[in-house]
């Protein structure tokens, strides 16, 4: 295929470089005088320059990513518009080498070449192009164009027979097509009728015996075509039957009528499936599958092949469809050219699917293809760009199996055996270097390829020394702790090694195994019971007893540690509760400085509905224990109730402030949550703090889900809305329906809606509506410009398949993060989109596209947490900026040695007693430089 294209390009280069397609020649069909004005000429030049720049850009992009399907299409379209035949041929040739071309692309290419083919040598090039076109897909239109073009060469030697041969091949390929086959049959008959007309003798003359024989032969050809067509169920076959009756001078034979009626009955069975295809929307996969199942039951190989080809023409990117088709060809038809052609088209359409490559290699071996060609195809598979590390393990294993089957193991050494060993070594190195570098894993943690290599060496080559070296390498890769790995090696030694090495392996297994040590110990004792001496038995018993004793001890310690951790967690919870109470008491006892208004106490969380349900982790500025600017601002305010404050007033006396604060807390209603109604309640968070009427706003929003019983917004002690609330419904189904409003944008922020769950009873409850595992039909896109909208991204993605959903990732404030998830209908469309979109430029941003596979969240292990130093300081004490680099404490040691269990009023934080030193300290209050200096002077 590549040679034919190169030859066509070489012929074209001998012509004038500026040769243009006739339909695009600006001088064709008119004189050369300039009749347009200068403005239109200038516009044309500008457009031409823009096209040239775009052509250059597309060519550069293809040099980076040759598998960008849409880039190929755009380049071909522009080159055809410019009329650059040489570049157009090259672009089409490159694309056809990588992808099977669609019917539309082939027809455009063929029509362009037909217009330029005037000499006989150029006609041969067009014939070669037609032969390539009919191999990509079964397309009735291309076959019809091929046959009609061949009629143009009827005057050449053997021209008539060549036309008939093409028509016969076309009928074999698509003559059974229920809806489009009739056109080919009619074209064939018209051609034979034209031959008949030329064979008729002149009026008034008597035909010679040779002429009479030729006339009879030609008439019989047309009769045969009619009879063959009428025996096939085709649409509008009644008209064909009427035409035959009118054309034939003899009555139609009974056998033809019988076959015609039988075909009519079959047509009635096919009509529902054809009508379903006509009314269905692309890709019509379900309708085609039903049609295929129907044909499979009927069992006609030609019709089964045709319906598969029709389905693949519209679903060429569905790997499962190719796999089923190839399996049918492999098991039923077994025709070499047909089978290998289908496998080749499958891997060209879906190169990312490792199963198709494996089937192709097996088919080539089955049909005894040359070893060099199979090896070349395997190298192509390695460069296909699989999406998982395990895919590379599978393709390597398939190729190694093929090489192993080529070896004659009765010979001590052979070229095939050395090639097999070299391939094993290369596979191990390839997975370690290439695959691990790309996927951060080799895809073969159990070293299955090395295990198979060891089996080949031990069983087929009688080389246990090499097998032991391989198994030693396997164990050093982190597999020594698994009992099944040791037992696999033991079984190999048992079958092909000796007792001494079996015993040595089991002793090492007893020492190293951590998952099922009891099983390994049992196998060792069984070996010594059958083959060992008394000394061997005693050594095995002592070793296994010591090992099992250590295991029991370790398990007991682990259980104790787990129980201690659970108890420690309970104690910490009690200590935190006590610390909150002490902090509250210390704040009440602290004297307010003159001129300052007493700060509201936000630590009384129980009064504001925070005993149960999900609680927010952040507070609104100015709420709670605010400081800095918040204190200065409070000097200018007085509280007026739940929803606002009055204008500036003079600061009251501290005693009056204390009285007002207590009065204010009494006036604000408490939001108490009834946990018995959790099933009809949802928790709404991440709302705007500036929402003026949250109850009215949310009631209007949630009434679409069902009747709302009550909405309970949560306010701070100063009356500011805290950004979350409870929405209670009359019915449970309304609450379930309300969860669908999660992430809905309300006043510029995504609103979070989650089930109402008591976290005291369910501390591990998490709400995350999206999958955190591998989803092969979903893409993860990064590097998007923040200005990219959902509609703009959909326009980019829908060119590669049917997009079911797009989710732009935002932060809590609703601002985009440049990330998105795009869900396609199936894995094939998503895989194709990865190949075509990765590295694409969107608004001057180069995006990265991959199959969605979020990394596992690292959950801290309780056993590991228990190993931490009891003096470790939790992260909270380091403040909002986290831990400093130097880890040097900036607090004088004198201040760190305070032992008073109750914090001093001046330092602004609670200092725990030694008895509770394991309790994580509370977040210290921020202090100014003056406060810090004052503390040092007091010391």
N, C-alpha and C positions, 0 to 999 in steps of 0.2 A: 504493500500500500504506500509506504514512504517512497519507494523507488519510483513508482508510477507518478506520484506527485512531483518528485524532483525532476523527472524526465519532462513532464508537462511544463514545469517552470523553465527548464533549459530551452525548450522550443520557443516558449513565449519571449525569452530574453533576446533571442535572435531578431525578433521584430523590433519595431520602433518603440522606444521607452515611453513615448507619449501617446501610444495607441489607446484609444478610448472605446468604450462600448458605444455602438451606434445610437442607442436610445438616449445616451448621456452626452453625445457630441454636440457642442453648442452651434456648430456650423452645419449640421445635417438638416436637410429640408429647408434651407434658406440661403440667401446670399450672404457674403461676408462683410457687407457694409455696416458701419456702426449707425444704427437707427435709434439707439437709446440715448437718453441724456446722461450727462456726467454724474449726476447724483446716483442713478441706478447702477452705473458702472462702479462707482466708489463703494456702494453697499455690497455689490457682488464680490469685490476684492476683499473687503473686510470679512465677509462671511467665509471666503476661501481661506484666509489666514487663520481664522478661528478654527476651522475644520482641520487644517494642517497641525495646529498646536494640539488639538484634541487627539488627533491620530498619534502624534508623538507621545503624548501622555499615556494613551492606552497601550502603546507598544512597550513603554518603560514599565508599566504596571504588570504586563504579561511576562516581562523578563524576570520580575520578582516572584510572581505567582502564576505559573503557567496554567493552573487548574481553575482560574477565575472564568467561569462559564459566561457570565453576563458581559465581562470585558471582551471576550471573543466576539460575542454577538454585536456589541456596539462598534467594535473596530471594523467588522465586515460590513455593517450598515453604512458607516462613513466612507469606507473605501469604494463601495458600490456607488454611493452618491457622487463621489468625486470622479468616478470612472477610471481609477487607477487599476488596470487589469492585472498587471504583474504583481503588485502588492496584494491585490484581492485574492489572486490564486494562492499566494503564499500563506495568507491569513487563513483561508479556508482549508488549505492542506494541513497546517499546524493544528487547527481545531479538530479535523477529522482523525488525526493521529491519536488525539487524547480522548475524544468523545465520539460515540455514534451520533450522527447528525439527524435532526428531525426531518420529516417529510418536506416542510416548507423550505428549510435551508438547502436541501438537495435539489429541489425543483428550481429555486432561484439560480443555484450554481449551474445546473444543467442547461437552463435556458440561456444564460449568459454565454456558456461555451458553445452552444449550438449556433448562436448568432455569429460567432467568430469563426466557426469551422467551415471553410470553403473547399479546401483540398482534401484528397482522400486520406493523407497521413493525419490530418487534424480530425477527420471523422473517426479514425481508429482510437484517438485519444478520448473522444467523447464516448465511444463504446466502452472503453475501459472505465471511464467515470461512472457510466450506468451500472456496470458490473459491481463496482464498489457500493453504489447507492442501494441496490436491491439486497445487499447482504446485511445492511444495518438493521432495517426493520421490514416487515411485510407491509408494503404500501401499494394498493391497487393503482393509485394515480401515477406513481413512478413507473410501474410496469406498463401501464397504458402509454405513457410518454415514451418509454423505451421502444415499445412495439411500433408506435407511429413514426418515431425517428428512423427506425430501421427500414421502413418502407421507402424512405428517401434514397436508400442505396440499392434499390431493387434492380437498377440497370447494371450493376457490377456483376462479375462472375459469381454464381452461386447466391445471388441476392435474394431470390424468392425463397430458397430453402433456409437461408439465414433468418428471414422474417418469420417463416413458419416455426422455426426452432424457438425463437424468442416468444412467439405467441403460445406455444405449447408449454414452455417453462412458466410463463405468466399464469396460464390456466392451472398448472400444477400448484403454483404458490397461492393464488388468490381466486381461482375459479369457483371455489366453494363458498366464497364470501356472500352471505345471504343478501346483503343490501347493495354491494358494489360489484359483485361478480358479473352481473348481466352486461355491464358496459364492455367488459373484455370479450365476452362471447360475441356480442354484436359487432365489435370492431374486427374480430377475426373473420366473421362471416362476410362483412363488407369487403375485406381484403380478398377473400376467395371469390366473391361475386365479381369484383373488378378483374381478377384473372380470367374468370369465365367469359366476361364481355370481350376481352382481347382475343380469346380463343375462338370466338364465333366466326364462321366463314362469311365472306362478303355476300350481301343479298343477291339471290339468283344463282349463286354458284353451288356446286355439289361438293361437300366435304370429302376429302380423301380418307382412306381407312385410318391413317395415322391421326388426322384431325378428329375423326369420329371417336377414336379410342381416347384421345385426350379430353374431348368434351364429356364423354361418359365418366372418365376418371375425375374430372373437376366437379361434375354434378354429384358424384358419389361423396366427394369430400364435403360438399355443402350439406348434403343429406345427413352425413355422419355428425357434423357439427350440431345441426338442429336436434338430432336424436340424443346426443350426449348432453346437451344443455337441458332438454326437457326432462331428463332423468335426475336432475339436481334441484333441490328445493331452493329457489331464488325468488325474490320479490318481483312481481309483475310478470310471472311466468305465463299467465293466461294470454297476455299480448304476444308472447313469443310463440305460443301454440297456435294462435290465430294467424300469425304471420307465416308459420310453416304450412298451415292448411292452404293459405292463399298462394304461396310460392310453389308448392309441390303440385305437379301435374298428376301424380298418382295418389291413391288413397293412403292415409297414414296406417302403417302396420299395427296390428293388435298389440304386439309386444311394446311398441313405443307408447301407445295409449295407456297400457297398463302401468308402465314405468312412470308416465306423466301423472297419472292419478295417485300413484304411491308417493311421488314427490310432493304433490299438493297436500296430501295428508301429513307428511313430515313438516311441510312449511307451516302448517297450523300449530305444530308443537314448538317451532322455533319463534313464531311471532311474539309470544309474550316476553321472551328474553330480549328480542330485538327492540320491542317497544319500550321495555324497561331501560335499555341503554340509551334510546333516543330521548327519553324524558328525564333521565338522571343527570345530575351535575358532575362535572369533573371532580375526582378521578374515576368515579364509577367502579370502584374496586369491589364493592359488595355485589353489584350486579354482574360483573364479569366472573366473580367467583361462583355465583349461582349457575351461570352459563357453563363454566368449566365443569362443575359437578354433574350437570346434565349430560354433557358430551362424554365425560368419563364413564358414566353408566351405559351410554349407548355403545361406546367402545370402538368408534371409528378413528384410527390413528391420524388420518389426514385432517379430519375435522377437529380433533383434539389439539393437534399442532397449530391449526389456524386460529382457534379461539384463544390459545395461549399467546400467540403472536399479536393478535388484536389487543389483548389486555395489556401486554408489555409495551405496545406502541404508545399507550396513554398512561402507563404506570411504570416507566422505565427505571425509576429510582426506588422501587420496592424490592428489597433483597429477598424477602420470603417468596414472592411470586417467581423470581428467577430461580430460586432454589427448588421450588416445586416443579417448574418446567424442566429444569436440567435433570432432576431425579427421574421424571417420566421418560425423558429421552435416554438416560443411562440404562434404565431397567427394561424399557419396552422396545423402542425403535433400534437403538444400538447401531445407528449409521454413523460412521466416523466423521465425515464432513459435516453432517447436520449437528452432531453432538458437540464437536469441538467449536464450531461456529457459535452455537448458543452459549457455551461457557465463556468464550472470548468476549462476546457482547455483554455478558453478565458482569464480568470484572471491569470492563471499561465503563459501564454505567454506574456500578456501585463498588468502586475500588476500596472503600473503607470497610467492607464486610469480609472478614477473614474466612468465613465458611465457604464463600463462593470461590475464593482462591484455592482452598483445600480441595474442593470438588473438581476444580479445573485440573490441578496436578494429578489427582487420581484418574480422571478421564484420559489425560494424556498418557499416563502409564498404561491404562487399560487398553488403549488403542496403539500401543507400542510406538509412541512418538520418540524421535531421536533424543538421546540423553542431553545433548547440548541445548536443544530447544527447551526441554523441561527445566534445566538449570537456569537458563535465561529468564524463563517465566517466573521462577522462584525469586530471582533478583528483583524483578519488577514488583513482585508482591511485597518485598521488604521496603520498597520505596513508595508503597501505596498510601502511607499515612494513616495507620490504624489508630483508633481512638482509645485503646486500652493496652496496658502492658501485657496482659495475658494473651492478647491476640497474637503478639509476636512469639510467645511460647508455643502457641498452637501451630502456627505456620512453620516454625522450625521443626517441631515434632513431626509434622506431616512429611516434610522434606527428608528428615533423617530416617523415617520409616521407609520412604522410597529408596534411599541409598542403601539401607540395610537389606532390602529385598534383592538388590543387584549383586550382592556379595555371595561368592561361592565359598562357604566356610570349610569345605573339605580341603582346601588348599591352605597351607600355613601362611602364605602371604600373597597378596594380589594387589593390583592397582585399585580395584574397587574398595578393598578393605582399608587401604591407606586414605582413600578419599573419604570414606565414612568416618574414620578417626579424626581426620582433619576438620571435617564438618562439625563433629561433636565439639571439638576444641573451639572452633570459631563461634558456634552457637553460645557456648558458655561465656566467651569473651564479649560477644555482641550484646547479650542480655545485661552483662555487668557494665559495659561502657555506654552503648548507644541508648538502650531502653531505660536504664536506671537514670541516666542524665536527663532524659526527657520527662519521665513520669515519676521520678524520685523513688522508684521501686523497680525491681527486675521483672516482676510478674511471676516469678518462680521461687517463692520462699521455701518450698519443700524440696527444691533442686530435683525436680522430676526428670529433667534432661540428663543430669549427671547420674541419677539412679538407673535410667535406661542404659546409659553408656556402661555403667558398671555391670549390669546384667548381660549385655552383649559380650563384654570382655570375659566374664566368668563362665557363662553357659556356652557361648558359641566359639570363643577364642581360647578357652581354657587358660586364661591369664588372670588368676586370682590375685597376683601381686598388684596388677594395675587396678583391679576392682577394689582392693583394700585401700590403695592410695586415693581413689575417687571417694570412697566412703569416709575416709579420714577428712578429706576436704569438705564433704557435706556436713559432717558433725561440727566443724569449726565455724560454720556459717549460722550458728545459733540454733541448731537442731538437736543438740546433745541432751536437752532437757525433756524431750518428748519420747515416751516409751515406744510408740509405734515406729519411730525411725530406727531405734535400736533393734527392735524385733524384726524389722525388714532386713537389716544388715545380718542379724543372727540367722534368719532363714536362708539368706544367700550363702553364708558360711556353712550352714548345715548341709546344704545341697551340693556345694561345689568346693568347700574348703575342708578343714579338719577340726577335730574336737578341741584341740588346744586353742585355736583362734576363736572358736565358739565360746569357750569358757572365758577367755580374756575379754571378749566383747560383752558378755553378760555381767562380768564383774565391774566393768566400766559403766555399764548401764545402771546397775544398782547404785553406784556412787553418784551418777549425774542426773538421773531421771527425777523430775519434780512433779509431773502430773499424775502418773499412775505407778508409783514405786512398788506397790504390792504385787502388781501383775508381773513386773520384771523379776522380782524376788521369787515368785512362784515358778517362773520359767527356769531360772537358775537351779532351783532345788530339783525340779523335774529332770534336768540334764544330769545332775550329779547322782540322782537316784538310779538312773539307767546306766550311765557310763563311768561315773566317778569312783575313785577309791575312797576309803574311809577318811583319809586326810583331806581329800577334796570335799567330801560331804561336811566334815567338821568346819572347814574354812568357809564353805558356803553358808552353813547355818549361822556361824558367828557373824559373818558379814551382813547377812540379811536381818538378823535380830538387831544388830547395832543400828543398821540403817532405819529399820522400822521404828525402833525406839526413838531415834532422833526425829523422825517424821512425826511421831505421836507427840513428842515434846514441843516441836515447832507448832503443830496444830493447836495444842493446848494453850501455848503462849499467844498465838494469834487470836484464839477465842477470848482469852482474858483481856488482851489489849482492846479488842472490839468492845467488850463489855465495859472496860474502863473508859473508853472514848465516849460510849453512850452515856455513862454516868457523868463524865466530865461535861458533856454538852448540857445535860440537865442542870448541873451545878452552875455552869456559865449563864444559862438562862435565868436562874434564880439570882445570880450575882448582878446581872444586867438590870433586873427588876429592882433590886435593892439599890443599885447605883443611881437609877433614875429617881427613886424616892429621895435619896440623899441629896442629889443635885437640886431637886425641887425645893427641899427644905433649906439648902444653903442659899438659894436665890431669894427665898422669902425673907431670910435673916439678913441679907446684905442691905446695907444702907444706901439710899439713893443720893448721889451727889447733888449739891444745890444747882438749880437751873435745869436739871434733867428730868424728863418725864419718866415715870416708872415704866419699864418695858413690860409688855404683855407676856404672859407665860404661855408659850405654845407647847409645853411639854405635857399638858393635861390631855393626852391623845385619846384617852378613853371617853372624854366628854364629846368628842367630835366624830364618833362613828368609826374609830380605827381599831376597835377591839377585834373585829372579824373582817374577812374579805381582803381583797388586794388593796395595798396602800401605795401611794406614790413615793418615789425615793428622793424627789427634789421638792424644795419649797420655793414659793414665789418671793422675789426680792422684797424686803420690808416685812415679811412675815417672820414669825418665830423669834429666835434670838438674834435679831439683826444688829449690826454695828456700823461704825463708820458713818457714811452719808445717811444711812437709814436713821441713825440717832438724831442727826442734825435736822432731818426732815420732820421727825416726829415732834420736835420742839415747836413746830408751826401748826400742828394739827390737834384736833380733838375728835374722839370717836363719836359717831352719830347713829350707828346701827349696823345692820348687815350689809348694805349695798353702797355705802359711801361715807364721805367725811364732809364736814362743813368747812368754810373758809378759815383763814388764819385768825387766831385769837391769842390773847395774852396768856402766857403760861400760868397755870394754877399753882397754888401752894402744893408741895409734895403730899401733904396729908389729903388735900382735896383730890389730887391725882389718884392716890391709892383708892379712895372711896369711889371715884368715877370708874376706875378700872374694874373694881369688883362688881359695881353695878352693871357695867357693860357686859361682863361675862355672864351675869345672871339673866340679862335681857335676851342674849342670843340663844335661840332654840338649839337643843342638843339633837344631833342626828344619830339615832340609835338604829342599829341594823338587826333585823330578826332573821337568824340563820335558818329557821324552819321554812323560809320562803325563798331560799337560794335557787330552787328550780324554776321560779317565775321571775327571777331578778337577774339583771345583767349589770356589770361594772363598767362604767364609761370613764376614760381617762384621756390625758394629753389634750385637754380642751384649753382654749385661750383663757388666761387669767383675767383678761379685760372684758369677758362676756358679761354684758350688763344684766340680762335676764335669763340665766341658764335654765331655769325651770320652764319658762315659756318657750324658749328656743328649742329645747330638747323634746318637749312634749309634742310640738309641731313636727319634729323630725321623726320621732318613734311611733306616732299614731298610725303610720302606714303599715306597721308590723302587727298591730292589734290594739285592743283597748288598754290604755295605760292606767294603772291603779294609783301610782304615786311616783313622783320624781323627787329624790332627796339629794340636792347639791350640798357639798361640804364646804364650809367657810372657816377661815381662821378666826382666832379670838377677836381680831380687830375688824371682822366683817368682810374681809377680802375673799373672793372666790378662789378656791385652791386648785381648780382645774380638773376635778373629778367628781363623780356623783353615782348614785344608785338609781336604776330605773326599774320599777316593779310593774309587772303586767298582771292582768286578770287570769290569763291562761299560759300554760307552759309552752305551747307551740308558738305563741307570740314572742316569748323570750328567745327561743331557738331561731326564729326568723330574724330577730334583731341582730343576731351575731353576723348576719350578712352585711350589716352596715359598717363592719370593721374596716378601718383605713379610709373611710369616707372623709373628704376634705370639708371641714366646718370652720369658717372664718380663717381660712388660710393655713390650717393645721390638720394633719391626718388624725381623725378621732379613733381611739382604740376602744373596741367593744369586746369584752371577754366574759366568760361565765363567772358567776358569783360563787367563789369557793372559799371556805374557811381554811386559811393557811395554817392555823394552829393544828387543825386536824389533818390537813394534807400539805405538809411543808414542802414536798417535792413537786407540787403541781405547777406545771408550766403551760402557757398557752402560746403555741406557735403554729400558725395555720399552714405553713409551707413545709414541704418535704426537705429533710436534711440528708437524703441519700442520693445515690446516682440515679438521674432521670435522663435516659437516652433520648427522649423526645423533647427535651427542654434545653435551651441554650443560656449560658451566662455571658453577658456582654459587659466589658469594662472599657474605660477610656472615652466614654461618650461626653460630648460637650454638655454643660449644665443647661444650655438653652434648648436642647433636643426635646421635642415633645413626643408623646405617645403616638400621635398620628404620623409624624415624620419617620419615626423608627419603624412603624408598621409598613410604610411605603417601601422602605429598604428591605425588610424581611419577607414580605409577601411574594417577592419575585422568586423565592426559592421553595415555596410550598404554602399550604394553607395554615395561616397563623390563628391559633385558637385563643391565645391570651398574651398580653404584654403587661409586665409590671415594672414600672420605673421605681427604683429603690430611693427612698427619701429619708431624711433624718426626722426627729420628732417634731421639728418646726415645719415640716413639709418641703424643705429645700432639697433639690436633687443632689445625689452623690455621684452621678456619672456612671451608675451601674443599672443594669436591667436584666430581667429574665423574660425570655421569649419561648412560648410553648407552641410546638407544631403538632400536627395530627398524628405523626408517626415518627419512628426512629430514623427512617430513610431520609425524610425531608430535613430533619434536624442535622443529620450527618452531612448531607449535601450543602446545607447552609453554612456549616463550619468551614468546609473547604473553600467556599466562594466568598465568605464575608470576613474571615480572619485576616487582619491587616488592611481592611478597607478604610478609606478616609471619609469621615463624616464631619462636615463643617470644619475642615482643617485639623481634625483630631483623628489619629490612627487608632482604631478600636481593636480590641482583642476579643475573640469569640471562641468559646469552648463549650463542650457538653457540661451541663450542670451537675456538679459533683462536690457539694460543700464539704470542707474538711471537718473531721470529727471534732466536736467540742471537748476540750480537755477538762473532765470533771475530776476535781481533786480526790484522790483515793484516801479513804479514812485511815488505812493502814500506813500509808506514806505520811499522812498528816501527823500520825502518832509518833513518828520518828523524829519530828522536829524538836529542837531544843525548847525546854520549858521556859527559857528566858527570851524566846523569839518575840519580837515586837510586831504586832499586826500592822498592815499597811496603813490603816486609818490614821495613825499618829503622825504620818509624814505630811499630811495636809493635801491640798488640792493639787499641788504640782508633783506629788509622788515622792519617792525616795531620792535624796541627794546623791551625787556621784561619789563624794568623798566619804560619806557615812560618818563624818565627824560631828559630834554633838556640839551645838553652839550654846548649850545651857550650862551655866556653872555647876560644878559637882555639888556645891553646897546646897543648891536648890534641888538637886536630884535626890538628896538623902532625907527628904522630909518623910517622917513616919507617922504624922498625925493622920488618923483614918478619915477625918473630916477636913475638907479643903478649907484653906484660909480664904476669907472674903476677898483679899486683895489680889490673889493670883488668878481669879476668874475661872478656875477649873477644879474638879474634884480629884483628890489624890487618895487612892485606895490604900488600905492598910496592908502589911505584909501577908496577912492571912488571905487576902484576896488579890495577891499580886499576879496571879495567873489570869485574872480577868482583863480583857483588853481595855486599856484606858479610854475614857471618853474623849471626843474631839476637843482639843484645847481652844479657848476663846482667843481671838486675835488681840494683840496688845500693841499699843503705840510705843515708839522709842522712849517717850517720857515715862510711860508706865513701867517699862522695863528698867529704866535707870532708877526710878523711885524704889523698886523692889531691891535692887542691889544696894542702895544707900541704907535701907532698913536693916540689911544684914551686917 
